[in-house]
Amino acid sequence: MSRRILLAVILVAFSVSTHAHDSKTKLEQANDYRHGLYGAIAWNFGPLNAMAQGKIPFDKAEASIRAARLAALTEMLTEAFPEGSAIHGKSEAKAAIWEHRAEFDAVLKKFITKSAALSEGAKTADLEKFKPLVSDTRAVCKECHDKYKED
């Protein structure tokens, strides 16, 4: 893992852990952690998606960094959904996550797998191979949002 990726992961974890840590319950902390991860995921996936759609030029170095971060961040989601962490008014997570946990975990695993494949694919300079990897990752995002995120 490159130093930049490690630094990004540490900064996300640090910012979440120092955010009024003592005054919040474990479930509130988990909710904050999840929101921090998804913010970082969106920050990194947005440019990847824009490159794949031709909205910005494809940049192999930038794509590689952002895709590697995405792969690291998605792995961290496995601990971001403890039972009861959907806090009314502060969470967009649907109860279906916990009601159908095995199904949710399968979609999350698919997101992790697609993000890892995107990370590997971004290392090439081949935009035509990169595009479907972004599309596959985006499709899993949509699948999860459709089933498990409040509008």
C-alpha positions as CSV (number, residue, x, y, z in Angstrom):
1,M,0.0,0.0,0.0
2,S,1.4,3.3,-0.9
3,R,2.1,6.0,1.6
4,R,-0.6,8.3,0.2
5,I,-3.2,5.6,0.6
6,L,-2.1,4.7,4.1
7,L,-2.2,8.4,5.0
8,A,-5.6,8.8,3.6
9,V,-7.0,5.8,5.6
10,I,-5.3,7.0,8.8
11,L,-6.7,10.6,8.3
12,V,-10.2,9.2,7.8
13,A,-10.0,7.0,10.9
14,F,-8.4,9.9,13.0
15,S,-11.1,12.4,11.9
16,V,-13.9,10.1,12.8
17,S,-12.3,9.0,16.1
18,T,-11.7,12.5,17.3
19,H,-15.1,13.8,16.5
20,A,-16.7,14.2,19.9
21,H,-15.8,10.6,20.7
22,D,-16.4,10.7,24.4
23,S,-19.9,12.2,24.2
24,K,-21.3,9.6,21.7
25,T,-22.4,6.1,22.1
26,K,-20.7,3.3,20.2
27,L,-23.6,3.2,17.8
28,E,-23.4,6.9,17.2
29,Q,-19.7,6.5,16.6
30,A,-20.3,3.7,14.2
31,N,-22.8,5.9,12.3
32,D,-20.2,8.7,12.1
33,Y,-17.6,6.2,11.0
34,R,-19.8,5.0,8.2
35,H,-20.6,8.5,7.0
36,G,-16.9,9.3,7.0
37,L,-16.1,6.3,4.9
38,Y,-18.9,7.0,2.4
39,G,-17.7,10.6,2.1
40,A,-14.2,9.4,1.3
41,I,-15.5,6.8,-1.1
42,A,-17.6,9.4,-3.0
43,W,-14.6,11.8,-3.0
44,N,-12.4,9.1,-4.7
45,F,-15.0,7.4,-6.9
46,G,-16.4,10.6,-8.4
47,P,-13.3,11.4,-10.5
48,L,-13.0,7.7,-11.6
49,N,-16.5,7.8,-12.8
50,A,-15.9,11.1,-14.6
51,M,-12.8,9.7,-16.3
52,A,-14.8,6.6,-17.4
53,Q,-17.5,8.8,-18.8
54,G,-15.1,11.1,-20.7
55,K,-16.0,14.1,-18.5
56,I,-12.4,14.6,-17.5
57,P,-9.3,13.2,-19.2
58,F,-8.1,9.8,-18.1
59,D,-5.0,10.1,-15.9
60,K,-3.4,6.7,-15.1
61,A,-1.6,8.0,-12.0
62,E,-4.7,9.8,-10.6
63,A,-6.9,6.8,-11.4
64,S,-4.5,4.4,-9.7
65,I,-4.3,6.4,-6.5
66,R,-8.1,7.0,-6.3
67,A,-8.9,3.3,-7.1
68,A,-6.4,2.0,-4.5
69,R,-8.0,4.3,-1.9
70,L,-11.4,3.1,-2.9
71,A,-10.4,-0.5,-2.5
72,A,-8.9,0.2,1.0
73,L,-12.0,2.2,2.1
74,T,-14.5,-0.5,0.9
75,E,-12.7,-3.1,3.0
76,M,-13.3,-0.8,6.1
77,L,-17.1,-0.9,5.5
78,T,-17.3,-4.4,6.9
79,E,-17.2,-3.0,10.4
80,A,-19.4,0.1,9.7
81,F,-22.8,-1.5,10.2
82,P,-23.2,-2.9,13.7
83,E,-26.7,-3.8,14.7
84,G,-28.6,-0.7,15.8
85,S,-26.4,1.9,14.2
86,A,-29.2,3.3,12.0
87,I,-29.9,6.3,14.1
88,H,-33.2,8.0,13.2
89,G,-32.6,11.4,11.6
90,K,-28.8,10.8,11.3
91,S,-28.6,7.7,9.1
92,E,-29.8,6.9,5.6
93,A,-29.4,3.2,6.3
94,K,-32.6,1.2,5.9
95,A,-33.6,-1.4,8.5
96,A,-33.3,-4.0,5.6
97,I,-29.6,-4.0,6.2
98,W,-30.1,-5.8,9.6
99,E,-33.3,-7.6,8.7
100,H,-31.5,-9.3,5.7
101,R,-28.0,-9.2,6.9
102,A,-26.7,-12.1,4.8
103,E,-28.0,-10.5,1.6
104,F,-26.5,-7.1,2.6
105,D,-23.1,-8.7,3.4
106,A,-23.2,-10.4,0.0
107,V,-23.7,-7.0,-1.8
108,L,-21.0,-5.4,0.4
109,K,-18.6,-8.3,-0.5
110,K,-19.4,-7.7,-4.2
111,F,-18.6,-4.0,-3.7
112,I,-15.2,-4.9,-2.1
113,T,-14.5,-7.3,-5.0
114,K,-15.4,-4.9,-7.7
115,S,-13.4,-2.1,-6.1
116,A,-10.3,-4.3,-5.8
117,A,-10.7,-5.2,-9.5
118,L,-11.0,-1.5,-10.4
119,S,-7.9,-0.8,-8.4
120,E,-5.9,-3.4,-10.4
121,G,-7.4,-2.2,-13.7
122,A,-6.6,1.4,-13.0
123,K,-2.9,0.6,-13.0
124,T,-3.1,0.0,-16.8
125,A,-3.1,2.8,-19.2
126,D,-6.0,1.2,-21.1
127,L,-9.1,3.4,-20.9
128,E,-11.2,0.8,-22.7
129,K,-10.5,-1.8,-20.0
130,F,-10.9,0.8,-17.2
131,K,-14.4,1.9,-18.3
132,P,-16.2,-1.4,-17.7
133,L,-14.5,-1.8,-14.3
134,V,-15.9,1.6,-13.2
135,S,-19.3,0.6,-14.6
136,D,-19.3,-2.6,-12.7
137,T,-18.4,-0.8,-9.4
138,R,-21.0,1.9,-10.1
139,A,-23.7,-0.9,-10.7
140,V,-23.0,-2.4,-7.2
141,C,-23.2,1.1,-5.7
142,K,-26.6,1.5,-7.3
143,E,-27.8,-2.0,-6.2
144,C,-26.9,-1.3,-2.6
145,H,-28.4,2.2,-2.6
146,D,-31.7,0.9,-4.2
147,K,-32.0,-1.8,-1.5
148,Y,-30.4,-0.4,1.6
149,K,-30.3,3.4,1.5
150,E,-33.2,5.8,2.3
151,D,-33.9,8.4,-0.4
